[in-house]
Amino acid sequence: MIGEKVKTIKQGSLTAGSHTIEFDRGKLSNGVYFISMKAGNNIYTEKIMVN
């Protein structure tokens, strides 16, 4: 894993509550990617597979 940022999906603040953000993989190659989300002082990281 290289560990470089490949795409920013959403930047900025959102109101409290549930949100859905669509992800267009664009020209990303097939493989495993990590999505990081920050809420306050917490950072959540999820692994996704693109194929």
mmCIF entry with sequence, helices, sheets and N, C-alpha, C, O atoms, coordinates in Angstrom:
data_MODEL
# 
_entry.id   MODEL 
# 
_entity.id                         1 
_entity.type                       polymer 
_entity.pdbx_number_of_molecules   1 
# 
_entity_poly.entity_id                      1 
_entity_poly.type                           'polypeptide(L)' 
_entity_poly.nstd_linkage                   no 
_entity_poly.nstd_monomer                   no 
_entity_poly.pdbx_seq_one_letter_code       MIGEKVKTIKQGSLTAGSHTIEFDRGKLSNGVYFISMKAGNNIYTEKIMVN 
_entity_poly.pdbx_seq_one_letter_code_can   MIGEKVKTIKQGSLTAGSHTIEFDRGKLSNGVYFISMKAGNNIYTEKIMVN 
_entity_poly.pdbx_strand_id                 A 
# 
loop_
_entity_poly_seq.entity_id 
_entity_poly_seq.num 
_entity_poly_seq.mon_id 
_entity_poly_seq.hetero 
1 1  MET n 
1 2  ILE n 
1 3  GLY n 
1 4  GLU n 
1 5  LYS n 
1 6  VAL n 
1 7  LYS n 
1 8  THR n 
1 9  ILE n 
1 10 LYS n 
1 11 GLN n 
1 12 GLY n 
1 13 SER n 
1 14 LEU n 
1 15 THR n 
1 16 ALA n 
1 17 GLY n 
1 18 SER n 
1 19 HIS n 
1 20 THR n 
1 21 ILE n 
1 22 GLU n 
1 23 PHE n 
1 24 ASP n 
1 25 ARG n 
1 26 GLY n 
1 27 LYS n 
1 28 LEU n 
1 29 SER n 
1 30 ASN n 
1 31 GLY n 
1 32 VAL n 
1 33 TYR n 
1 34 PHE n 
1 35 ILE n 
1 36 SER n 
1 37 MET n 
1 38 LYS n 
1 39 ALA n 
1 40 GLY n 
1 41 ASN n 
1 42 ASN n 
1 43 ILE n 
1 44 TYR n 
1 45 THR n 
1 46 GLU n 
1 47 LYS n 
1 48 ILE n 
1 49 MET n 
1 50 VAL n 
1 51 ASN n 
# 
_struct_asym.id          A 
_struct_asym.entity_id   1 
# 
_struct_sheet.id               AA1 
_struct_sheet.type             ? 
_struct_sheet.number_strands   2 
_struct_sheet.details          ? 
# 
_struct_sheet_order.sheet_id     AA1 
_struct_sheet_order.range_id_1   1 
_struct_sheet_order.range_id_2   2 
_struct_sheet_order.offset       ? 
_struct_sheet_order.sense        anti-parallel 
# 
loop_
_struct_sheet_range.sheet_id 
_struct_sheet_range.id 
_struct_sheet_range.beg_label_comp_id 
_struct_sheet_range.beg_label_asym_id 
_struct_sheet_range.beg_label_seq_id 
_struct_sheet_range.pdbx_beg_PDB_ins_code 
_struct_sheet_range.end_label_comp_id 
_struct_sheet_range.end_label_asym_id 
_struct_sheet_range.end_label_seq_id 
_struct_sheet_range.pdbx_end_PDB_ins_code 
_struct_sheet_range.beg_auth_comp_id 
_struct_sheet_range.beg_auth_asym_id 
_struct_sheet_range.beg_auth_seq_id 
_struct_sheet_range.end_auth_comp_id 
_struct_sheet_range.end_auth_asym_id 
_struct_sheet_range.end_auth_seq_id 
AA1 1 GLY A 31 ? ALA A 39 ? GLY A 31 ALA A 39 
AA1 2 ASN A 42 ? VAL A 50 ? ASN A 42 VAL A 50 
# 
loop_
_atom_site.group_PDB 
_atom_site.id 
_atom_site.type_symbol 
_atom_site.label_atom_id 
_atom_site.label_alt_id 
_atom_site.label_comp_id 
_atom_site.label_asym_id 
_atom_site.label_entity_id 
_atom_site.label_seq_id 
_atom_site.pdbx_PDB_ins_code 
_atom_site.Cartn_x 
_atom_site.Cartn_y 
_atom_site.Cartn_z 
_atom_site.occupancy 
_atom_site.B_iso_or_equiv 
_atom_site.pdbx_formal_charge 
_atom_site.auth_seq_id 
_atom_site.auth_comp_id 
_atom_site.auth_asym_id 
_atom_site.auth_atom_id 
_atom_site.pdbx_PDB_model_num 
ATOM 1   N N  . MET A 1 1  ? 0.829   -1.173 0.000   1.00 0.00 ? 1  MET A N  1 
ATOM 2   C CA . MET A 1 1  ? 0.000   0.000  0.000   1.00 0.00 ? 1  MET A CA 1 
ATOM 3   C C  . MET A 1 1  ? 0.875   1.238  0.000   1.00 0.00 ? 1  MET A C  1 
ATOM 4   O O  . MET A 1 1  ? 1.839   1.338  0.760   1.00 0.00 ? 1  MET A O  1 
ATOM 5   N N  . ILE A 1 2  ? 0.531   2.161  -0.848  1.00 0.00 ? 2  ILE A N  1 
ATOM 6   C CA . ILE A 1 2  ? 1.337   3.363  -1.012  1.00 0.00 ? 2  ILE A CA 1 
ATOM 7   C C  . ILE A 1 2  ? 1.004   4.408  0.053   1.00 0.00 ? 2  ILE A C  1 
ATOM 8   O O  . ILE A 1 2  ? 1.902   5.075  0.566   1.00 0.00 ? 2  ILE A O  1 
ATOM 9   N N  . GLY A 1 3  ? -0.270  4.555  0.385   1.00 0.00 ? 3  GLY A N  1 
ATOM 10  C CA . GLY A 1 3  ? -0.671  5.496  1.422   1.00 0.00 ? 3  GLY A CA 1 
ATOM 11  C C  . GLY A 1 3  ? -0.817  6.922  0.956   1.00 0.00 ? 3  GLY A C  1 
ATOM 12  O O  . GLY A 1 3  ? -0.648  7.840  1.759   1.00 0.00 ? 3  GLY A O  1 
ATOM 13  N N  . GLU A 1 4  ? -1.124  7.152  -0.310  1.00 0.00 ? 4  GLU A N  1 
ATOM 14  C CA . GLU A 1 4  ? -1.302  8.506  -0.796  1.00 0.00 ? 4  GLU A CA 1 
ATOM 15  C C  . GLU A 1 4  ? -2.781  8.835  -0.995  1.00 0.00 ? 4  GLU A C  1 
ATOM 16  O O  . GLU A 1 4  ? -3.585  7.953  -1.294  1.00 0.00 ? 4  GLU A O  1 
ATOM 17  N N  . LYS A 1 5  ? -3.129  10.107 -0.828  1.00 0.00 ? 5  LYS A N  1 
ATOM 18  C CA . LYS A 1 5  ? -4.510  10.531 -1.050  1.00 0.00 ? 5  LYS A CA 1 
ATOM 19  C C  . LYS A 1 5  ? -4.787  10.506 -2.545  1.00 0.00 ? 5  LYS A C  1 
ATOM 20  O O  . LYS A 1 5  ? -4.015  11.058 -3.330  1.00 0.00 ? 5  LYS A O  1 
ATOM 21  N N  . VAL A 1 6  ? -5.887  9.868  -2.946  1.00 0.00 ? 6  VAL A N  1 
ATOM 22  C CA . VAL A 1 6  ? -6.218  9.780  -4.365  1.00 0.00 ? 6  VAL A CA 1 
ATOM 23  C C  . VAL A 1 6  ? -7.430  10.617 -4.738  1.00 0.00 ? 6  VAL A C  1 
ATOM 24  O O  . VAL A 1 6  ? -7.600  10.966 -5.906  1.00 0.00 ? 6  VAL A O  1 
ATOM 25  N N  . LYS A 1 7  ? -8.283  10.947 -3.762  1.00 0.00 ? 7  LYS A N  1 
ATOM 26  C CA . LYS A 1 7  ? -9.485  11.701 -4.093  1.00 0.00 ? 7  LYS A CA 1 
ATOM 27  C C  . LYS A 1 7  ? -10.114 12.252 -2.823  1.00 0.00 ? 7  LYS A C  1 
ATOM 28  O O  . LYS A 1 7  ? -10.130 11.577 -1.794  1.00 0.00 ? 7  LYS A O  1 
ATOM 29  N N  . THR A 1 8  ? -10.630 13.473 -2.889  1.00 0.00 ? 8  THR A N  1 
ATOM 30  C CA . THR A 1 8  ? -11.412 14.049 -1.798  1.00 0.00 ? 8  THR A CA 1 
ATOM 31  C C  . THR A 1 8  ? -12.864 13.988 -2.223  1.00 0.00 ? 8  THR A C  1 
ATOM 32  O O  . THR A 1 8  ? -13.228 14.553 -3.255  1.00 0.00 ? 8  THR A O  1 
ATOM 33  N N  . ILE A 1 9  ? -13.703 13.311 -1.445  1.00 0.00 ? 9  ILE A N  1 
ATOM 34  C CA . ILE A 1 9  ? -15.106 13.127 -1.806  1.00 0.00 ? 9  ILE A CA 1 
ATOM 35  C C  . ILE A 1 9  ? -15.949 14.313 -1.331  1.00 0.00 ? 9  ILE A C  1 
ATOM 36  O O  . ILE A 1 9  ? -16.754 14.843 -2.097  1.00 0.00 ? 9  ILE A O  1 
ATOM 37  N N  . LYS A 1 10 ? -15.774 14.729 -0.092  1.00 0.00 ? 10 LYS A N  1 
ATOM 38  C CA . LYS A 1 10 ? -16.538 15.838 0.482   1.00 0.00 ? 10 LYS A CA 1 
ATOM 39  C C  . LYS A 1 10 ? -15.643 16.563 1.450   1.00 0.00 ? 10 LYS A C  1 
ATOM 40  O O  . LYS A 1 10 ? -14.954 15.946 2.263   1.00 0.00 ? 10 LYS A O  1 
ATOM 41  N N  . GLN A 1 11 ? -15.654 17.877 1.361   1.00 0.00 ? 11 GLN A N  1 
ATOM 42  C CA . GLN A 1 11 ? -14.836 18.672 2.263   1.00 0.00 ? 11 GLN A CA 1 
ATOM 43  C C  . GLN A 1 11 ? -15.729 19.725 2.897   1.00 0.00 ? 11 GLN A C  1 
ATOM 44  O O  . GLN A 1 11 ? -16.593 20.292 2.228   1.00 0.00 ? 11 GLN A O  1 
ATOM 45  N N  . GLY A 1 12 ? -15.532 19.990 4.166   1.00 0.00 ? 12 GLY A N  1 
ATOM 46  C CA . GLY A 1 12 ? -16.330 20.985 4.858   1.00 0.00 ? 12 GLY A CA 1 
ATOM 47  C C  . GLY A 1 12 ? -17.230 20.341 5.884   1.00 0.00 ? 12 GLY A C  1 
ATOM 48  O O  . GLY A 1 12 ? -17.205 19.127 6.087   1.00 0.00 ? 12 GLY A O  1 
ATOM 49  N N  . SER A 1 13 ? -18.017 21.162 6.520   1.00 0.00 ? 13 SER A N  1 
ATOM 50  C CA . SER A 1 13 ? -18.879 20.694 7.608   1.00 0.00 ? 13 SER A CA 1 
ATOM 51  C C  . SER A 1 13 ? -20.262 20.318 7.114   1.00 0.00 ? 13 SER A C  1 
ATOM 52  O O  . SER A 1 13 ? -20.745 20.843 6.110   1.00 0.00 ? 13 SER A O  1 
ATOM 53  N N  . LEU A 1 14 ? -20.891 19.404 7.831   1.00 0.00 ? 14 LEU A N  1 
ATOM 54  C CA . LEU A 1 14 ? -22.275 19.016 7.590   1.00 0.00 ? 14 LEU A CA 1 
ATOM 55  C C  . LEU A 1 14 ? -23.049 19.206 8.887   1.00 0.00 ? 14 LEU A C  1 
ATOM 56  O O  . LEU A 1 14 ? -22.466 19.199 9.971   1.00 0.00 ? 14 LEU A O  1 
ATOM 57  N N  . THR A 1 15 ? -24.355 19.373 8.774   1.00 0.00 ? 15 THR A N  1 
ATOM 58  C CA . THR A 1 15 ? -25.188 19.461 9.963   1.00 0.00 ? 15 THR A CA 1 
ATOM 59  C C  . THR A 1 15 ? -25.253 18.102 10.638  1.00 0.00 ? 15 THR A C  1 
ATOM 60  O O  . THR A 1 15 ? -24.987 17.081 10.004  1.00 0.00 ? 15 THR A O  1 
ATOM 61  N N  . ALA A 1 16 ? -25.600 18.078 11.902  1.00 0.00 ? 16 ALA A N  1 
ATOM 62  C CA . ALA A 1 16 ? -25.722 16.814 12.630  1.00 0.00 ? 16 ALA A CA 1 
ATOM 63  C C  . ALA A 1 16 ? -26.806 15.953 12.000  1.00 0.00 ? 16 ALA A C  1 
ATOM 64  O O  . ALA A 1 16 ? -27.810 16.472 11.513  1.00 0.00 ? 16 ALA A O  1 
ATOM 65  N N  . GLY A 1 17 ? -26.606 14.631 12.009  1.00 0.00 ? 17 GLY A N  1 
ATOM 66  C CA . GLY A 1 17 ? -27.593 13.701 11.465  1.00 0.00 ? 17 GLY A CA 1 
ATOM 67  C C  . GLY A 1 17 ? -26.965 12.744 10.474  1.00 0.00 ? 17 GLY A C  1 
ATOM 68  O O  . GLY A 1 17 ? -25.743 12.670 10.350  1.00 0.00 ? 17 GLY A O  1 
ATOM 69  N N  . SER A 1 18 ? -27.809 12.016 9.773   1.00 0.00 ? 18 SER A N  1 
ATOM 70  C CA . SER A 1 18 ? -27.350 11.038 8.782   1.00 0.00 ? 18 SER A CA 1 
ATOM 71  C C  . SER A 1 18 ? -27.222 11.702 7.418   1.00 0.00 ? 18 SER A C  1 
ATOM 72  O O  . SER A 1 18 ? -28.022 12.564 7.054   1.00 0.00 ? 18 SER A O  1 
ATOM 73  N N  . HIS A 1 19 ? -26.208 11.290 6.676   1.00 0.00 ? 19 HIS A N  1 
ATOM 74  C CA . HIS A 1 19 ? -25.967 11.842 5.346   1.00 0.00 ? 19 HIS A CA 1 
ATOM 75  C C  . HIS A 1 19 ? -25.548 10.729 4.409   1.00 0.00 ? 19 HIS A C  1 
ATOM 76  O O  . HIS A 1 19 ? -24.948 9.742  4.832   1.00 0.00 ? 19 HIS A O  1 
ATOM 77  N N  . THR A 1 20 ? -25.864 10.890 3.140   1.00 0.00 ? 20 THR A N  1 
ATOM 78  C CA . THR A 1 20 ? -25.431 9.971  2.100   1.00 0.00 ? 20 THR A CA 1 
ATOM 79  C C  . THR A 1 20 ? -24.645 10.766 1.068   1.00 0.00 ? 20 THR A C  1 
ATOM 80  O O  . THR A 1 20 ? -25.110 11.796 0.581   1.00 0.00 ? 20 THR A O  1 
ATOM 81  N N  . ILE A 1 21 ? -23.455 10.283 0.740   1.00 0.00 ? 21 ILE A N  1 
ATOM 82  C CA . ILE A 1 21 ? -22.628 10.944 -0.259  1.00 0.00 ? 21 ILE A CA 1 
ATOM 83  C C  . ILE A 1 21 ? -22.278 9.905  -1.309  1.00 0.00 ? 21 ILE A C  1 
ATOM 84  O O  . ILE A 1 21 ? -21.737 8.846  -0.990  1.00 0.00 ? 21 ILE A O  1 
ATOM 85  N N  . GLU A 1 22 ? -22.588 10.211 -2.568  1.00 0.00 ? 22 GLU A N  1 
ATOM 86  C CA . GLU A 1 22 ? -22.285 9.282  -3.652  1.00 0.00 ? 22 GLU A CA 1 
ATOM 87  C C  . GLU A 1 22 ? -20.816 9.389  -4.021  1.00 0.00 ? 22 GLU A C  1 
ATOM 88  O O  . GLU A 1 22 ? -20.244 10.479 -4.047  1.00 0.00 ? 22 GLU A O  1 
ATOM 89  N N  . PHE A 1 23 ? -20.219 8.245  -4.305  1.00 0.00 ? 23 PHE A N  1 
ATOM 90  C CA . PHE A 1 23 ? -18.807 8.173  -4.659  1.00 0.00 ? 23 PHE A CA 1 
ATOM 91  C C  . PHE A 1 23 ? -18.675 7.708  -6.094  1.00 0.00 ? 23 PHE A C  1 
ATOM 92  O O  . PHE A 1 23 ? -19.072 6.592  -6.429  1.00 0.00 ? 23 PHE A O  1 
ATOM 93  N N  . ASP A 1 24 ? -18.119 8.560  -6.946  1.00 0.00 ? 24 ASP A N  1 
ATOM 94  C CA . ASP A 1 24 ? -17.842 8.197  -8.338  1.00 0.00 ? 24 ASP A CA 1 
ATOM 95  C C  . ASP A 1 24 ? -16.382 7.786  -8.411  1.00 0.00 ? 24 ASP A C  1 
ATOM 96  O O  . ASP A 1 24 ? -15.492 8.620  -8.246  1.00 0.00 ? 24 ASP A O  1 
ATOM 97  N N  . ARG A 1 25 ? -16.134 6.530  -8.653  1.00 0.00 ? 25 ARG A N  1 
ATOM 98  C CA . ARG A 1 25 ? -14.751 6.035  -8.625  1.00 0.00 ? 25 ARG A CA 1 
ATOM 99  C C  . ARG A 1 25 ? -13.899 6.616  -9.731  1.00 0.00 ? 25 ARG A C  1 
ATOM 100 O O  . ARG A 1 25 ? -12.673 6.518  -9.679  1.00 0.00 ? 25 ARG A O  1 
ATOM 101 N N  . GLY A 1 26 ? -14.521 7.218  -10.730 1.00 0.00 ? 26 GLY A N  1 
ATOM 102 C CA . GLY A 1 26 ? -13.762 7.859  -11.803 1.00 0.00 ? 26 GLY A CA 1 
ATOM 103 C C  . GLY A 1 26 ? -12.782 6.906  -12.437 1.00 0.00 ? 26 GLY A C  1 
ATOM 104 O O  . GLY A 1 26 ? -13.172 5.848  -12.931 1.00 0.00 ? 26 GLY A O  1 
ATOM 105 N N  . LYS A 1 27 ? -11.517 7.266  -12.430 1.00 0.00 ? 27 LYS A N  1 
ATOM 106 C CA . LYS A 1 27 ? -10.480 6.454  -13.076 1.00 0.00 ? 27 LYS A CA 1 
ATOM 107 C C  . LYS A 1 27 ? -9.650  5.669  -12.066 1.00 0.00 ? 27 LYS A C  1 
ATOM 108 O O  . LYS A 1 27 ? -8.526  5.269  -12.369 1.00 0.00 ? 27 LYS A O  1 
ATOM 109 N N  . LEU A 1 28 ? -10.188 5.444  -10.875 1.00 0.00 ? 28 LEU A N  1 
ATOM 110 C CA . LEU A 1 28 ? -9.454  4.648  -9.877  1.00 0.00 ? 28 LEU A CA 1 
ATOM 111 C C  . LEU A 1 28 ? -9.332  3.205  -10.358 1.00 0.00 ? 28 LEU A C  1 
ATOM 112 O O  . LEU A 1 28 ? -10.281 2.636  -10.899 1.00 0.00 ? 28 LEU A O  1 
ATOM 113 N N  . SER A 1 29 ? -8.183  2.638  -10.159 1.00 0.00 ? 29 SER A N  1 
ATOM 114 C CA . SER A 1 29 ? -7.955  1.239  -10.516 1.00 0.00 ? 29 SER A CA 1 
ATOM 115 C C  . SER A 1 29 ? -8.665  0.327  -9.531  1.00 0.00 ? 29 SER A C  1 
ATOM 116 O O  . SER A 1 29 ? -8.983  0.737  -8.414  1.00 0.00 ? 29 SER A O  1 
ATOM 117 N N  . ASN A 1 30 ? -8.911  -0.904 -9.943  1.00 0.00 ? 30 ASN A N  1 
ATOM 118 C CA . ASN A 1 30 ? -9.450  -1.901 -9.026  1.00 0.00 ? 30 ASN A CA 1 
ATOM 119 C C  . ASN A 1 30 ? -8.477  -2.097 -7.881  1.00 0.00 ? 30 ASN A C  1 
ATOM 120 O O  . ASN A 1 30 ? -7.262  -2.032 -8.070  1.00 0.00 ? 30 ASN A O  1 
ATOM 121 N N  . GLY A 1 31 ? -9.012  -2.337 -6.690  1.00 0.00 ? 31 GLY A N  1 
ATOM 122 C CA . GLY A 1 31 ? -8.137  -2.580 -5.544  1.00 0.00 ? 31 GLY A CA 1 
ATOM 123 C C  . GLY A 1 31 ? -8.808  -2.213 -4.241  1.00 0.00 ? 31 GLY A C  1 
ATOM 124 O O  . GLY A 1 31 ? -10.017 -1.985 -4.187  1.00 0.00 ? 31 GLY A O  1 
ATOM 125 N N  . VAL A 1 32 ? -8.012  -2.158 -3.197  1.00 0.00 ? 32 VAL A N  1 
ATOM 126 C CA . VAL A 1 32 ? -8.478  -1.856 -1.848  1.00 0.00 ? 32 VAL A CA 1 
ATOM 127 C C  . VAL A 1 32 ? -8.135  -0.395 -1.542  1.00 0.00 ? 32 VAL A C  1 
ATOM 128 O O  . VAL A 1 32 ? -7.008  0.049  -1.762  1.00 0.00 ? 32 VAL A O  1 
ATOM 129 N N  . TYR A 1 33 ? -9.115  0.335  -1.038  1.00 0.00 ? 33 TYR A N  1 
ATOM 130 C CA . TYR A 1 33 ? -8.938  1.738  -0.673  1.00 0.00 ? 33 TYR A CA 1 
ATOM 131 C C  . TYR A 1 33 ? -9.459  1.949  0.741   1.00 0.00 ? 33 TYR A C  1 
ATOM 132 O O  . TYR A 1 33 ? -10.287 1.179  1.228   1.00 0.00 ? 33 TYR A O  1 
ATOM 133 N N  . PHE A 1 34 ? -8.975  2.987  1.389   1.00 0.00 ? 34 PHE A N  1 
ATOM 134 C CA . PHE A 1 34 ? -9.431  3.350  2.723   1.00 0.00 ? 34 PHE A CA 1 
ATOM 135 C C  . PHE A 1 34 ? -10.090 4.714  2.663   1.00 0.00 ? 34 PHE A C  1 
ATOM 136 O O  . PHE A 1 34 ? -9.556  5.647  2.063   1.00 0.00 ? 34 PHE A O  1 
ATOM 137 N N  . ILE A 1 35 ? -11.264 4.826  3.293   1.00 0.00 ? 35 ILE A N  1 
ATOM 138 C CA . ILE A 1 35 ? -11.991 6.083  3.379   1.00 0.00 ? 35 ILE A CA 1 
ATOM 139 C C  . ILE A 1 35 ? -11.898 6.562  4.815   1.00 0.00 ? 35 ILE A C  1 
ATOM 140 O O  . ILE A 1 35 ? -12.215 5.815  5.741   1.00 0.00 ? 35 ILE A O  1 
ATOM 141 N N  . SER A 1 36 ? -11.466 7.804  5.009   1.00 0.00 ? 36 SER A N  1 
ATOM 142 C CA . SER A 1 36 ? -11.384 8.381  6.356   1.00 0.00 ? 36 SER A CA 1 
ATOM 143 C C  . SER A 1 36 ? -12.412 9.486  6.501   1.00 0.00 ? 36 SER A C  1 
ATOM 144 O O  . SER A 1 36 ? -12.589 10.314 5.608   1.00 0.00 ? 36 SER A O  1 
ATOM 145 N N  . MET A 1 37 ? -13.085 9.484  7.636   1.00 0.00 ? 37 MET A N  1 
ATOM 146 C CA . MET A 1 37 ? -14.091 10.501 7.948   1.00 0.00 ? 37 MET A CA 1 
ATOM 147 C C  . MET A 1 37 ? -13.776 11.078 9.315   1.00 0.00 ? 37 MET A C  1 
ATOM 148 O O  . MET A 1 37 ? -13.430 10.342 10.239  1.00 0.00 ? 37 MET A O  1 
ATOM 149 N N  . LYS A 1 38 ? -13.891 12.378 9.448   1.00 0.00 ? 38 LYS A N  1 
ATOM 150 C CA . LYS A 1 38 ? -13.611 13.030 10.719  1.00 0.00 ? 38 LYS A CA 1 
ATOM 151 C C  . LYS A 1 38 ? -14.890 13.647 11.252  1.00 0.00 ? 38 LYS A C  1 
ATOM 152 O O  . LYS A 1 38 ? -15.600 14.346 10.529  1.00 0.00 ? 38 LYS A O  1 
ATOM 153 N N  . ALA A 1 39 ? -15.182 13.385 12.527  1.00 0.00 ? 39 ALA A N  1 
ATOM 154 C CA . ALA A 1 39 ? -16.341 13.968 13.217  1.00 0.00 ? 39 ALA A CA 1 
ATOM 155 C C  . ALA A 1 39 ? -15.845 14.481 14.562  1.00 0.00 ? 39 ALA A C  1 
ATOM 156 O O  . ALA A 1 39 ? -15.549 13.697 15.464  1.00 0.00 ? 39 ALA A O  1 
ATOM 157 N N  . GLY A 1 40 ? -15.757 15.796 14.691  1.00 0.00 ? 40 GLY A N  1 
ATOM 158 C CA . GLY A 1 40 ? -15.204 16.367 15.917  1.00 0.00 ? 40 GLY A CA 1 
ATOM 159 C C  . GLY A 1 40 ? -13.751 15.962 16.057  1.00 0.00 ? 40 GLY A C  1 
ATOM 160 O O  . GLY A 1 40 ? -12.952 16.191 15.149  1.00 0.00 ? 40 GLY A O  1 
ATOM 161 N N  . ASN A 1 41 ? -13.401 15.363 17.185  1.00 0.00 ? 41 ASN A N  1 
ATOM 162 C CA . ASN A 1 41 ? -12.037 14.889 17.408  1.00 0.00 ? 41 ASN A CA 1 
ATOM 163 C C  . ASN A 1 41 ? -11.845 13.429 17.016  1.00 0.00 ? 41 ASN A C  1 
ATOM 164 O O  . ASN A 1 41 ? -10.760 12.878 17.204  1.00 0.00 ? 41 ASN A O  1 
ATOM 165 N N  . ASN A 1 42 ? -12.882 12.795 16.472  1.00 0.00 ? 42 ASN A N  1 
ATOM 166 C CA . ASN A 1 42 ? -12.828 11.376 16.106  1.00 0.00 ? 42 ASN A CA 1 
ATOM 167 C C  . ASN A 1 42 ? -12.572 11.218 14.613  1.00 0.00 ? 42 ASN A C  1 
ATOM 168 O O  . ASN A 1 42 ? -13.107 11.965 13.794  1.00 0.00 ? 42 ASN A O  1 
ATOM 169 N N  . ILE A 1 43 ? -11.746 10.234 14.273  1.00 0.00 ? 43 ILE A N  1 
ATOM 170 C CA . ILE A 1 43 ? -11.493 9.893  12.871  1.00 0.00 ? 43 ILE A CA 1 
ATOM 171 C C  . ILE A 1 43 ? -11.892 8.437  12.664  1.00 0.00 ? 43 ILE A C  1 
ATOM 172 O O  . ILE A 1 43 ? -11.436 7.546  13.380  1.00 0.00 ? 43 ILE A O  1 
ATOM 173 N N  . TYR A 1 44 ? -12.746 8.214  11.678  1.00 0.00 ? 44 TYR A N  1 
ATOM 174 C CA . TYR A 1 44 ? -13.230 6.864  11.357  1.00 0.00 ? 44 TYR A CA 1 
ATOM 175 C C  . TYR A 1 44 ? -12.635 6.454  10.009  1.00 0.00 ? 44 TYR A C  1 
ATOM 176 O O  . TYR A 1 44 ? -12.653 7.233  9.056   1.00 0.00 ? 44 TYR A O  1 
ATOM 177 N N  . THR A 1 45 ? -12.111 5.240  9.933   1.00 0.00 ? 45 THR A N  1 
ATOM 178 C CA . THR A 1 45 ? -11.521 4.743  8.702   1.00 0.00 ? 45 THR A CA 1 
ATOM 179 C C  . THR A 1 45 ? -12.198 3.433  8.328   1.00 0.00 ? 45 THR A C  1 
ATOM 180 O O  . THR A 1 45 ? -12.336 2.531  9.154   1.00 0.00 ? 45 THR A O  1 
ATOM 181 N N  . GLU A 1 46 ? -12.619 3.342  7.072   1.00 0.00 ? 46 GLU A N  1 
ATOM 182 C CA . GLU A 1 46 ? -13.258 2.142  6.545   1.00 0.00 ? 46 GLU A CA 1 
ATOM 183 C C  . GLU A 1 46 ? -12.513 1.677  5.300   1.00 0.00 ? 46 GLU A C  1 
ATOM 184 O O  . GLU A 1 46 ? -12.019 2.493  4.522   1.00 0.00 ? 46 GLU A O  1 
ATOM 185 N N  . LYS A 1 47 ? -12.439 0.379  5.120   1.00 0.00 ? 47 LYS A N  1 
ATOM 186 C CA . LYS A 1 47 ? -11.799 -0.210 3.952   1.00 0.00 ? 47 LYS A CA 1 
ATOM 187 C C  . LYS A 1 47 ? -12.876 -0.535 2.927   1.00 0.00 ? 47 LYS A C  1 
ATOM 188 O O  . LYS A 1 47 ? -13.909 -1.106 3.277   1.00 0.00 ? 47 LYS A O  1 
ATOM 189 N N  . ILE A 1 48 ? -12.647 -0.175 1.646   1.00 0.00 ? 48 ILE A N  1 
ATOM 190 C CA . ILE A 1 48 ? -13.577 -0.531 0.582   1.00 0.00 ? 48 ILE A CA 1 
ATOM 191 C C  . ILE A 1 48 ? -12.797 -1.227 -0.531  1.00 0.00 ? 48 ILE A C  1 
ATOM 192 O O  . ILE A 1 48 ? -11.593 -1.021 -0.688  1.00 0.00 ? 48 ILE A O  1 
ATOM 193 N N  . MET A 1 49 ? -13.499 -2.047 -1.292  1.00 0.00 ? 49 MET A N  1 
ATOM 194 C CA . MET A 1 49 ? -12.900 -2.689 -2.459  1.00 0.00 ? 49 MET A CA 1 
ATOM 195 C C  . MET A 1 49 ? -13.566 -2.129 -3.703  1.00 0.00 ? 49 MET A C  1 
ATOM 196 O O  . MET A 1 49 ? -14.792 -2.044 -3.770  1.00 0.00 ? 49 MET A O  1 
ATOM 197 N N  . VAL A 1 50 ? -12.765 -1.749 -4.686  1.00 0.00 ? 50 VAL A N  1 
ATOM 198 C CA . VAL A 1 50 ? -13.261 -1.241 -5.949  1.00 0.00 ? 50 VAL A CA 1 
ATOM 199 C C  . VAL A 1 50 ? -12.936 -2.281 -7.008  1.00 0.00 ? 50 VAL A C  1 
ATOM 200 O O  . VAL A 1 50 ? -11.785 -2.686 -7.165  1.00 0.00 ? 50 VAL A O  1 
ATOM 201 N N  . ASN A 1 51 ? -13.976 -2.714 -7.742  1.00 0.00 ? 51 ASN A N  1 
ATOM 202 C CA . ASN A 1 51 ? -13.730 -3.665 -8.834  1.00 0.00 ? 51 ASN A CA 1 
ATOM 203 C C  . ASN A 1 51 ? -14.694 -3.430 -9.947  1.00 0.00 ? 51 ASN A C  1 
ATOM 204 O O  . ASN A 1 51 ? -14.651 -4.129 -10.959 1.00 0.00 ? 51 ASN A O  1 
# 
